[in-house]
Amino acid sequence: MGPQPARDAAQGRLIILAVVLFISYLCVAISLPVIPLFVAGDLGLGNVWAGLGVGSAFLATILTRGFAGTLSDRRGAKLAVSRGLVFYVAGGLVSMTAGLLSHLPWQAFCLLVLGRLLIGLGESLAGVGVVAWGIGIVGPQRAGKVLALIGAALYGAFAAGGPVGLALLDRLGFSGAMAVSALLPALGLLAVSRMEGVAAHPNAERPPFRSVLGRIWMQGSVVCLQGIGFAAIGAFLSLHFVREGWPFAGLGLTAFGTGFVLVRFTLGHLPDRIGGLPVAIGSLAVEAVGQLLVWSANDPLLALAGAFLTGLGCSLVFPSMGREVVHIVEPHLRGTALGAFAAFQDVAYGLTGPVAGLLADRAGYGSIFLMGSAAASVGLLTALHLRRTRPATVKRPA
């Protein structure tokens, strides 16, 4: 009975951290459905530029994941999170300024991209830092649960942020929505400043980043392929609804996020209990079906059902494969490995926007979701290959 109070205290700290992340990550979530409408509508720059506006944040994240992981390992996860939230605030304020220059489309777009790059750097630092902080609080044997809870906070923010962002756009305009998005991580920064951090590993010997990357690239590839479906919904589902003349354009991310969070809270223990690969395999199959349903839908309810199924499928892929990663690297490399691992998802988010924009121009918005289904199917085959050829990669905790 002795360890129970300590375990309860650790669980409480983890929940508080997840709540702080939820509030702060609304900065990202509010902007996702708003930016394509601003770029393609107010600035009149078209689908490719709208996709680039969304995807530019993920480019910054990809390029800085290694730095974020090393900072978290060497100087502590709390510092990484705090710096990330500062960049969130700065990115929101710069994006707000871009909205004031809508009469100068290209100048506004360049300023918007700068703001998105700052937010991408913030996401790199905050995302890696929060996961490393959470695992440091409860231990690596519960890494799957940490990743599931943190992901529930992130995608819960996506679920709330879609309609909130569109409502703010309607009432306050683009600059007003971005101002609100800058305020929320400022509140998160105030909260984390009062929280106790976890130990860093400043003097441990470290292999080159490419060596760490080489150990986890297969798991990362699965997450990359899974992320294409989510990125397609985040960047283009609202435009798809508008083009089809359907109502409920703001509910696409909500449907996705609802399915995502539902699975995280009810089945988030599965990766730790039965292993990451079996869970990822089943999840990717569900995502592929969900994307097919969005592609084939001839009314908004079917499209929302497809988004919901996509959320169900996407939910546990990251924690499942992340659990595998945590257990194949040494403790002092966890932040670095998680940074490299998360970069694969960032690649999906960063490339899907502009590539899907080109595809939409040529074959319509529906084709984007067919691409998402194909990517999830390839991810499924990759996970099956990993399970067949590397069955002992991860040891199940006692």
C-alpha angles and dihedrals in degrees: 000000000000099000094048098087091050090049091049090050091051091049090051092052090049092052091049089051090051091050091050089050092049092054094044096045091059082082088071097035097052091055099050100079092029101056098058090050091048095047098040095035114029096029095034094217101135138237099300092055090044089055091047090051090057096039098048091078090058091050089061090046093052093051095049104040092096091051091048093051093048092048091050093049097044104036104019139273094258092062091049092051093047093051090046092055091050089056090048090057093046092048092050092051093049090049089050089056090052089059090059090059099053089126086066101053102185095041089049091048093051091050090047091053090051089053090048091051090054090049089049091054089048091051091051093053098038096043097050092038095052093050093047090046092050094049089047090054099050104018135251093278087073096042093122091056092048092051091046094051094045090048091050088056092049097047093038084060089051091051092051096035097060099064092031091054093049092046091051090048090052095048105030104020126235095301092050092051091050091048090056090047090056093050096056099062088046087063089048091052090054090051098049092048087070096048127096115247130217130246120283126213103226100162104037118122112254131200119221115285091244089058091056089045090054091057096054106029096108092054088046092052091057091053091046092055091046091052095060092074093051093046090051091054094044096050105033115016093088091050089048090055092047092049091050091048091239126151124233095051090154094055099069095088089040091056091046093046093046091056091043096052093041091060094041092055098040102035104020090114094063099087091055092043105044103012135266103267099057090050093047092050094055092042095053091051090055092047092052091053092047093053091048089053092053090049094050098038117124096185135038097251092058090047091051089048088054090050089050091051090048089055091050090052098043094047103087103025095090097046091042095054092034089058088056090051095049091055098050098054133063119259094253090055099049096100092047092047093047089049091053091045094050090049089069090060089047089055089057092048094044098047099037094067100059095032091050090047090057090047092049091053091055105033107015132258094287091067090064091067092048086057089051091053092050091050092051089050091053089048089053091053090048092052090049089052091051092050092050098045102031107034095149098048093111127038115219111237117245 
